Each structure stands twice: as structure tokens, then as C-alpha cells.
Amino acid sequence: MRIGMMADLYKPYISGVTIYIEVNRKYLEELGHEVFIFTFSGEKEYVDDEPNVYRSPGLPIAEGFALNFVHTKRVKRVIQTMDVIHVHHPFISGQLALRYCKPLNLPIVFTNHTRYDLYAQTYAPILTKEISQTFIQTYLSRFCSRVDMVVSPSNGMAKILRELNIDAPITVVPNGVDIKKFRKVKNQTKRTELGFSLDDVLFIYSGRLAAEKNLPMVIKSFNAVAQAVDNARLLIVGSGSVEDILKDLAMQTIASNRIHFTGRVPYDELPEYLSMSDAFVTASTSEVHPLSVIEAMASGLPVVGIASPGIEDTVEDGITGMLSSNDPLVFTAKMMRLCLDKDLRLNMSRAALEASERYSIEHTGAVMLSHYERLVNQTEKQRHGIGYNLKKAWGNILAK
């Protein structure tokens, strides 16, 4: 099967969507399927280290993001040779998928990876909540009605989509992780290299450093914990638009010498950082189904997070981690308890390891693949005729 992944952003930009595409691609290719990635690029110097990545040029807007509203004719023709298209952003890539694939009856799957309602409030504050909510609701409702399958990574996100008046059927398929990669690393070398002792209680956050991640709350809560617990430490792994702001905030705390920033690290090295830590912490309320949390659980880390869609779908309060209200005092108390109770951390660590099995790429990938096959079989009878066959033959030539 030829499977096309369409995304507005891909490497070198790193996000949950990027990782999702990469992990699922590897799984599908190991089964003998061909996976193609269609995106945009404004960085001529960037060279893809994987095959079948098709980029159309665009206007550079931000790191890893180039703006364009069309793909080149060559890329369009290759897209039209796919058996199924999986869209990961509903705006540019979503509209192009409808434009290029609907006339040929190529099935389109859309996964809603993002809380677009919250992102609009964060990145377009000039708009009132009512205006941004109405736009997102109207757009997503119409878009979802035109694709062949709408996927939500969690039940919580599916509920939010229904509250946004999405009438199309919604199928829940959790995001998958190559959990074997996070179980292989069981040494503390990196911990000592970074100056942490084995007696330290090390909290870790990994992911993008962005406004919607609510990281100031993590830093302020940790500062309160650190004033009561001498061996508490915080490690922040990743980079992003608010990195300098967070570093300045950390420097203003009493515990500044116990907060360590690594900057961006290669994804292949992430298991090392997680395995050396004692607990994962996140204050984000904008998650849909956080890969970073699943990766932490696969590394045996209990999670401290805020009860919100996505997080509470993944973390079982009191079993695999601790869920807090969106209140800094309550969040601090949850971190404090996990910090002081070693037996609790160990019990939650074992439970997190066990719970992460349900998110293995072998499980979630097989579920998604079965949906691809079903959709292809349903539309196969409609995709015959000389026009379609000529388009596919020409596209196959261009793809080589």
C-alpha cells in the first residue's frame, strides 16, 4: 500500500506530529508498505535523511514552517498516486488533500492532533474567545464532514470535537510510541555527566518550550518544592519560542542553580534523559494525547500533570501519576508528595511501565493500518477508468 502523510510542518521542526509521522512511518515500512511525506520547505540548506519526503517551496515564516497554498505540479501528481492520504493539519495540507484527492476518490484520513481552540486564544489574543471559537468550530465542522475518516488520539479530545459540533463520526486511535526504545536504556551515566547525584530527586520535562505548555507554572512550583527539599532538581529538555523567557524566570528563583536546561537534544538521545530521571512533570492543558507523557511512562516515570483532556486520558491519578487542578498551590503539593515519598514513586513507576504497553506502536499502528485497508477497499471500485490509471502511471514515473 502507498500511504501519503500530509503535514504543514515536518523536520527540522520537532513536535508531537513530527514524531508521530516518523514512528508510524518506520512501523509501516517494516511491514512492507511505502510511506510518502508531503510538506513544505523554506530552508534550501536542509537535506532530508529519509526517502520519499516531497517538499514544495514556501515562504519561511518561522523555524521549520514555510507558507504556501499549493504543492508543485510534480508533488501533486505524486500525491495522486497514493492509495490513502493521512492529513495531520487541517488547514493548508487539509485543503490541498481535498483539492487533489477528492476528484479521484482517494480516501482521506484526518487526525486532530491539536487543541486548535486553545491555540487560537494563545497565538491570536487580538481575537475574542467567542470569535476564535466560532471560526475553529465552523472550519473544523465543514472540513471533517468532507474527509473519509476523523481520528481523535483520545476520548477527551473526541468529546471536545463533539462539543465543537463536529457531526462526522470520530474514531479514537491513541498515538503510538516505540516503547522498546525507551526500555533499552537503564544506566545513570548521563545523570552524573550533567552533575546530578544518585540521591537527587530529578523531575524532568521534555518537549517544545512554547507558550501553551504552561512551563512558568512548573518552574514556580519546583522553586517552592526546592525550598523544602534540598535534593530536588529540575531538568528541562527541549527548545522553543519561550526558551529565553523561561531561563530568565528560572534565574529569578531561589532554586536557579537546581534548574538545568539542555536545549534541543536529538530524539534518539531522549530515552537516556528520561531513564536517568525520577518523575516527569507537565503543566500543559492543551494536550490532545501527549507523546512526551507516553514516552515518560514507557521509561518508568510517574507523571505529575494537570487534569485535562489528553493528560487525564493517559495518566491514572494515584496509580501511574498524580493529577492536579490548574492551581499552582495544588500542583506544588502534588510535586512535593511525589518528591518525598520514594515508595510511591517506585509503585507508580511499575504501574506506568505496564500502562504504557497499550500505546506501543505495534498495537496502535496495527489499528490504524486496519482502517487504511478498510477505506482503500471501500473506495477501490470507484477508482477505475482510463483517467485515473493515466494519472497514477504518470505519478509513479515522477515518484521514482
C-alpha positions in Angstrom: 0.0 0.0 0.0 1.1 3.5 -0.8 0.4 5.8 2.2 0.8 9.5 2.0 1.3 11.7 5.1 0.5 15.4 4.5 1.6 17.9 7.1 2.1 21.7 7.2 5.3 21.3 9.2 7.9 18.5 9.3 11.6 18.2 10.1 13.6 20.1 11.0 10.7 21.3 13.2 10.2 18.9 16.0 6.8 18.4 17.5 4.5 15.6 18.5 3.1 15.4 15.0 6.6 15.1 13.5 7.4 12.3 15.9 4.1 10.6 15.2 4.8 10.6 11.5 8.3 9.3 11.9 7.4 6.5 14.3 4.4 5.3 12.2 6.4 5.5 9.0 9.0 3.1 10.4 6.4 0.7 11.6 4.5 0.7 8.2 7.7 0.4 6.2 8.8 -2.6 8.3 5.6 -4.3 7.2 6.4 -3.6 3.5 4.3 -0.6 2.9 5.5 2.6 1.1 5.1 5.8 3.0 5.5 9.3 1.5 5.6 12.6 3.3 4.3 15.8 1.7 5.2 19.1 3.3 6.7 22.5 2.6 10.2 24.0 3.0 11.7 27.4 3.1 15.1 26.2 4.1 17.1 25.2 1.0 20.1 24.0 3.1 18.1 21.4 4.9 18.6 17.9 3.5 16.2 15.1 4.4 17.8 12.0 5.8 15.0 9.7 4.8 13.5 8.7 1.5 10.2 9.8 -0.1 9.9 13.2 1.5 8.4 15.6 -1.0 8.7 19.3 -0.3 7.2 22.2 -2.1 8.9 25.6 -1.7 7.3 28.1 0.6 7.8 31.5 2.3 9.8 31.0 5.5 7.6 32.2 8.4 9.2 30.6 11.4 11.7 27.8 12.2 10.6 24.8 10.2 7.5 26.4 8.8 7.1 27.7 5.3 3.9 29.1 3.9 2.4 28.1 0.6 -1.1 27.2 -0.5 -0.2 24.9 -3.3 2.1 22.0 -4.0 4.2 21.9 -7.1 2.7 20.1 -10.1 5.2 17.2 -9.6 4.3 16.8 -5.9 0.6 17.0 -6.7 0.9 14.2 -9.2 2.8 12.0 -6.7 0.1 12.7 -4.1 -2.5 11.4 -6.6 -0.7 8.0 -6.8 -1.3 7.2 -3.2 -3.8 4.6 -2.0 -4.7 6.5 1.1 -3.9 10.0 2.4 -3.4 10.8 6.1 -3.7 14.5 6.9 -2.1 15.8 10.1 -3.0 19.5 9.8 -6.5 20.6 8.7 -5.7 24.0 7.3 -3.2 24.1 4.4 -2.5 20.4 4.0 -6.1 19.5 4.7 -7.4 21.8 2.0 -4.8 20.5 -0.5 -5.8 16.9 0.3 -9.4 17.7 -0.5 -8.5 19.5 -3.7 -6.1 16.9 -5.1 -7.7 13.6 -3.8 -11.4 14.1 -3.7 -11.8 14.2 -7.5 -10.0 10.8 -7.7 -11.9 9.3 -4.8 -8.7 8.7 -2.9 -9.6 8.1 0.8 -8.6 10.9 3.2 -7.9 10.3 7.0 -7.6 13.3 9.3 -6.1 13.0 12.8 -6.9 16.0 15.1 -3.6 16.3 16.9 -4.1 19.8 18.4 -6.4 21.8 20.6 -6.9 24.5 17.9 -9.4 26.2 20.2 -6.8 26.9 22.8 -4.0 27.6 20.3 -6.2 30.4 18.8 -6.5 32.0 22.2 -2.8 31.8 22.8 -1.5 32.9 19.4 -4.2 35.2 18.3 -5.1 37.1 21.5 -6.4 40.0 19.4 -9.4 37.9 18.7 -12.0 37.4 21.4 -12.6 33.9 22.6 -16.0 33.9 21.0 -14.7 34.9 17.6 -11.8 32.4 17.6 -14.1 29.6 18.9 -16.7 30.3 16.2 -14.1 30.2 13.5 -12.5 27.0 14.7 -15.9 25.4 15.1 -17.2 26.4 11.7 -14.0 25.4 9.9 -13.4 22.1 11.6 -17.0 21.1 11.3 -17.0 21.6 7.5 -13.6 20.1 7.0 -14.4 16.9 9.0 -17.6 16.4 7.1 -15.6 16.2 3.8 -12.9 13.7 4.8 -13.5 9.9 4.9 -12.4 9.4 8.5 -11.8 11.6 11.5 -9.4 10.3 14.2 -9.0 11.5 17.7 -6.0 10.3 19.7 -8.0 10.3 23.0 -11.6 10.1 24.3 -11.1 13.5 25.9 -10.3 15.1 22.5 -13.2 13.3 20.9 -15.5 14.8 23.5 -14.1 18.3 22.7 -14.6 17.8 19.0 -18.2 16.9 19.6 -18.6 20.0 21.7 -17.4 21.9 18.7 -20.3 20.5 16.8 -18.3 18.0 14.7 -21.1 15.8 13.3 -18.8 13.4 11.4 -18.1 10.0 13.1 -15.0 10.2 15.3 -12.8 7.2 15.8 -10.4 7.1 18.7 -6.9 5.7 17.9 -4.2 6.6 20.5 -0.8 7.9 19.4 1.8 5.1 19.4 5.3 5.1 20.7 8.2 2.8 20.0 8.3 1.8 23.7 11.1 -0.7 23.2 13.4 2.3 22.5 12.6 3.8 25.9 13.1 0.5 27.8 16.6 -0.3 26.5 18.4 2.4 28.4 19.0 1.6 32.1 22.1 3.4 33.1 22.8 6.6 35.1 25.9 7.8 33.1 24.1 10.8 31.7 22.9 11.7 35.1 26.4 12.0 36.6 27.6 13.8 33.4 25.1 16.5 34.0 26.1 16.9 37.6 23.2 15.2 39.3 23.8 12.7 42.2 22.1 9.4 42.7 20.4 10.8 45.8 18.8 13.7 43.9 15.1 13.5 43.1 15.1 14.6 39.5 12.0 15.9 37.8 12.1 16.2 34.0 10.1 17.9 31.4 10.7 17.1 27.7 9.1 18.8 24.7 8.7 22.1 23.0 9.2 25.2 25.1 6.1 27.0 23.9 3.6 29.4 25.5 0.8 26.9 25.6 2.9 24.4 27.6 2.4 26.5 30.8 6.0 25.9 31.8 6.2 29.0 34.1 3.9 27.1 36.5 6.4 24.2 36.5 9.3 26.4 37.3 7.5 28.3 40.1 6.1 25.1 41.6 9.5 23.5 41.5 11.0 26.6 43.2 8.6 26.1 46.1 9.4 22.4 46.3 13.2 23.0 46.2 13.0 25.4 49.2 11.7 22.5 51.3 13.6 19.6 49.7 17.4 20.1 49.4 17.9 17.3 46.9 15.2 18.2 44.4 16.3 19.0 40.9 14.5 20.0 37.6 15.7 19.2 34.1 14.0 20.9 31.1 14.8 19.1 27.8 13.9 20.9 24.6 13.9 24.3 22.9 11.3 26.7 21.6 10.0 30.2 21.3 9.9 30.9 25.1 13.2 29.3 26.0 14.9 32.6 26.9 11.9 33.8 28.9 11.9 30.5 30.9 15.6 30.8 31.5 15.2 34.4 32.8 12.4 33.2 35.0 14.5 30.4 36.4 17.3 32.8 37.2 15.0 34.8 39.3 14.1 31.9 41.5 15.9 30.9 44.7 16.4 27.5 43.2 18.0 28.7 40.0 21.1 26.6 40.5 19.0 23.5 40.6 17.1 24.1 37.3 19.0 22.8 34.3 18.2 23.5 30.6 19.6 21.2 27.9 18.3 22.9 24.8 17.3 20.7 21.9 18.6 17.1 22.0 18.3 14.5 19.2 15.2 12.4 19.6 17.4 9.2 19.7 19.0 10.5 22.8 15.8 11.3 24.7 15.5 7.9 26.3 18.8 8.5 28.1 17.5 11.7 29.7 14.2 10.1 30.7 15.7 6.9 32.1 18.0 8.8 34.4 15.1 10.8 35.9 12.7 10.1 38.8 9.5 11.7 37.6 8.0 13.6 34.7 6.2 16.9 35.1 4.0 18.9 32.8 1.5 21.7 33.5 0.1 21.9 29.9 -3.7 21.9 29.5 -3.6 21.9 25.7 -2.5 18.3 25.0 -4.6 16.0 22.8 -2.7 12.8 23.6 0.8 13.7 24.7 3.6 11.6 23.2 6.0 13.1 25.8 3.9 11.7 28.6 3.7 8.2 27.0 7.5 8.2 26.4 8.0 9.1 30.1 5.7 6.3 31.2 7.5 3.8 28.9 10.7 4.9 30.7 9.1 4.0 34.0 8.4 7.6 35.2 5.4 8.6 37.2 3.8 11.7 35.8 2.7 14.9 37.6 0.2 16.8 35.4 -3.0 18.8 35.3 -6.3 17.0 34.9 -7.3 18.0 31.4 -8.3 16.2 28.1 -5.4 14.1 26.9 -3.5 14.1 30.1 -6.2 12.5 32.2 -6.9 10.1 29.3 -3.3 8.9 29.7 -2.4 9.3 33.4 -4.4 7.4 36.0 -4.4 9.6 39.1 -2.8 7.9 42.1 -1.7 4.9 40.0 0.6 6.0 37.2 1.0 9.6 38.4 -0.7 12.5 40.1 -3.2 14.8 38.6 -3.7 18.3 39.8 -6.2 21.1 39.3 -4.9 24.1 37.4 -3.9 25.7 40.7 -0.2 26.4 41.4 -0.6 25.5 45.1 -2.2 22.2 44.4 0.3 21.4 41.7 3.1 22.2 44.1 1.6 19.9 46.7 1.4 17.1 44.2 5.1 17.5 43.2 6.1 17.7 46.8 4.3 14.5 47.7 5.9 12.6 44.9 9.3 14.1 45.7 9.1 13.0 49.4 7.6 9.5 49.0 10.1 7.2 47.4 7.9 4.1 47.8 5.1 5.9 46.0 7.4 6.8 43.1 8.5 3.2 42.8 5.0 1.8 42.8 3.8 4.4 40.2 6.9 3.7 38.1 6.0 0.0 37.8 2.3 0.9 37.0 3.4 3.4 34.4 5.6 0.8 32.6 2.7 -1.6 32.5 0.2 1.0 31.3 2.5 2.2 28.5 2.1 -1.1 26.8 -1.3 -0.1 25.4 0.4 2.7 23.5 3.0 0.6 21.7 3.4 1.4 18.0 2.8 -2.3 17.2 -0.7 -2.0 18.8 -1.8 1.4 17.7 -0.1 1.1 14.2 -2.0 -2.2 13.5 -5.3 -0.5 14.4 -4.6 2.5 12.1 -3.4 0.2 9.3 -6.7 -1.8 9.5 -8.6 1.5 9.0 -6.4 2.3 6.0 -7.1 -1.1 4.4 -10.9 -0.8 5.1 -11.1 2.7 3.4 -9.0 1.6 0.4 -11.2 -1.5 -0.1 -14.4 0.7 0.2 -13.2 3.2 -2.5 -11.3 0.8 -4.8 -14.3 0.1 -7.0 -14.7 3.9 -7.6 -11.1 4.4 -8.6 -11.0 2.8 -12.1 -11.1 4.2 -15.6 -8.5 5.4 -18.1 -8.3 8.9 -16.5 -7.3 7.6 -13.1 -5.0 5.0 -14.4 -3.1 7.5 -16.5 -2.7 9.9 -13.6 -1.4 7.1 -11.4 1.0 5.8 -14.1 2.4 9.3 -14.7 2.7 9.9 -10.9 4.5 6.7 -10.4 7.1 7.7 -13.0 7.6 11.1 -11.2 8.0 9.4 -7.9 11.0 7.3 -9.0 
